[in-house]
Structure formats: C-alpha cells, structure tokens
C-alpha cells in the first residue's frame, strides 16, 4: 500500500510543475505576441526585441508550434525591414521553414494558419511561389468559419475572402477570383470592399474578354 501511495504522489507531483510550466509559457508567449504585434505596426525595435524573446522562449520550451509560428512571422518582419535583397531572402526562407513546420505539427490551429497565410499572401509570387500556400490556408480558415460561425471575427473573414480572390487572380485563376469577389459583394456592408470589388471584377472581365 505504501509503495502504491508513493507512486500516486509522485505522479501528481510530476503533473503540477507541467501545468505550472504551461501557465508560464502562455504568459511569456502573450508578452512576445504583444511585441510581434507592435512590429506588425511598423516598429523595427519591437521586431528585434520579439526576435530575441522568441529565441529564448523556444529554447526554454521546445516543440511548441505556436511559438515557432510567431517566430517565423517575426523573421518575415525582419526581412521586411532589411535593405539587402539576399539577406531579406534568407530571413524569409527561415521564417517559412518555421511556419511550415508549425502547420505540419498543428494543422488545425487558426492562429498558425492565419500567420502563414498572411505572410504567404504578401510574398512576391515570382520569387517565392507561395500563393498556393496562401490559398490553402485561407480556404482552411474560411471553411472552418462556415462550419463553426464565429470562429473568426467578421472583418477578418471578409478580408480573407477578398484576399483569396486576389490570390486566385495573381495566378490567373480568374473564375475562382470572380467567385470570391461576387460572394463577398453580396454579403459585405463595407464600402471599401464594395468599391474595390467592382473595380477588380471590371478588370477581371476585361482580361477574360482579351483571352477569348
């Protein structure tokens, strides 16, 4: 009985630090994400501080896909602020490697898919060929919202549909682009999208006529 009781106590004592560690990880992640978001807003200082913080966080808590994904996003922001094209390219590649690994580890995580999709969408297709990645991530997120309404804020959902149309248009999949924009036009009350979509669809129709 004594051995059994000590085994149970040991098992409980093993669990408690793990739960405590996870809480500390979440706190540190939240602080790092705040820096990430400052960097998104244009602060180069915040980008480099976030890079340092995420490096330490990932060393202390390896195997956390969400930390890998945000660190990958930070690397893309370092590339954004880099003037040397070769160094910029290297940072983007490093960031994409982390993001791809995070998606492979946790394919159903909305935040990870959003991070990779947004970055892939903004990369020049002629250099990185990641528009298909953006399309895949955006379709995943849109499908998830359709199955579980409210999983994504409405303004984000509308932005995803608009940018999905842009991504399709970029790789000359004009019918899919028009489908996305037509769908958004029917449901949005945002005058910005209404104006942009009418312009885009007019251009797309002109391109279709020229091809035929």
Long-range contacts (C-beta under 8 A, 24 or more apart in sequence): 21-61, 25-57, 25-61, 25-64, 28-53, 28-57, 28-60, 29-57, 29-64, 29-66, 29-67, 29-70, 32-57, 32-67, 32-70, 33-70, 36-70, 36-73, 36-74, 36-77, 39-74, 39-77, 40-77, 44-81, 47-74, 47-77, 47-78, 47-81, 48-78, 50-74, 51-75, 51-78, 65-101, 65-102, 65-103, 65-105, 65-106, 65-109, 65-112, 66-102, 66-106, 66-109, 66-111, 66-112, 68-98, 68-99, 68-101, 68-102, 68-105, 69-98, 69-99, 69-102, 69-103, 69-109, 69-111, 69-112, 69-115, 69-116, 70-115, 71-95, 71-98, 72-96, 72-97, 72-98, 72-99, 72-102, 72-115, 72-116, 72-119, 73-99, 73-115, 73-119, 76-119, 89-127, 92-123, 92-128, 95-119, 96-120, 96-128, 96-130, 103-137, 110-141, 110-144, 110-151, 110-152, 113-137, 113-140, 113-141, 114-141, 114-156, 117-141, 117-160, 121-163, 121-166, 121-167, 125-170, 125-171, 131-167, 131-170, 131-171, 132-171, 134-163, 134-167, 135-164, 135-167, 135-168, 138-163, 138-164, 138-167, 139-164, 155-190, 158-184, 158-187, 158-188, 158-190, 158-193, 162-193, 162-196, 162-197, 165-197, 165-200, 166-200, 169-200, 169-204, 174-204, 174-207, 174-208, 177-204, 178-204, 178-205
